[in-house]
Each structure stands twice: as C-alpha cells, then as structure tokens.
Amino acid sequence: MPELQIGIIVLAPVIVALIQLAKKLGLSAELAPWLNGALSVLAYILVVLVGKLPNLFEPVTLVLTALVIFLSAAGLYDRFQKPLRL
C-alpha cells in the first residue's frame, strides 16, 4: 500500500505542527518532548491499525487531510498576521 507509506512520511511534519500549535496555546517547552512522544506513539498505532484493518484507510485519510488543511490554514493565518519581511 504505497499510500500508507506516503501517509507515514506526512505524519512527521503534522506532529511538529501540532506541537508548535500546542506551544502557542500555552504548552510549556519542557512538556513538548513528551507531547512529541505521545503523538508519535499514537501515529504509529494509527499506521499499524490501518495496515491491519484496510477499511480504516478512508476515514483515517479524511481525518488526516482535514488536519493538514487546518494546520496549513493556521500557519498561513499566523504568517500574514506579522508584517511581511523579505
């Protein structure tokens, strides 16, 4: 399932973006590595489940796509709130 391999690659920046979002929302920098570990374990479990239960592929893909769109929009919004520096 090559889609699953691509999804695994995409999970790393999604986890980084979620941690950055959590830090902006008030998570202390000391807890960020713990959140990283927890999200990484959850992502691994998700990948294993999708590998074992292919019927989960579509709902998981929809949720991850929505998450990527949300994080992308949040990043663009944050970027354009600050003055544009070239």
C-alpha positions, -999 to +999 in steps of 0.1 A: +000+000+000+021+030-012-005+055+000+002+043+036+040+049+031+033+084+019+010+090+048+037+079+072+061+105+057+034+132+061+028+124+097+062+138+109+055+175+099+020+171+111+033+162+145+058+190+145+030+215+135+007+201+163+035+206+189+041+242+177+004+249+179+003+235+214+032+257+224+014+287+210-016+278+230+004+277+262+021+243+265+055+247+283+086+239+263+095+213+289+064+193+280+068+195+243+091+164+241+065+144+260+038+155+236+060+146+207+065+111+221+028+107+228+018+119+193+044+097+177+031+066+195-004+075+185+006+079+149+024+046+149-006+029+164-028+045+137-004+033+110-005-003+124-043-002+126-047+010+091-022-017+079-042-044+097-077-031+090-077-016+055-113-005+059-100+022+083-079+037+054-106+061+041-118+076+074-082+080+087-073+096+054-102+120+057-093+130+092-056+135+084-065+155+053-087+178+074-059+181+100-033+191+073-057+216+058-064+231+093-027+233+102-019+248+068-045+275+072-034+282+107+002+286+095-009+310+067-030+330+090-002+333+115+023+342+088+002+370+075-006+385+109+030+395+112+045+421+088+058+405+057+096+405+057+115+398+026 
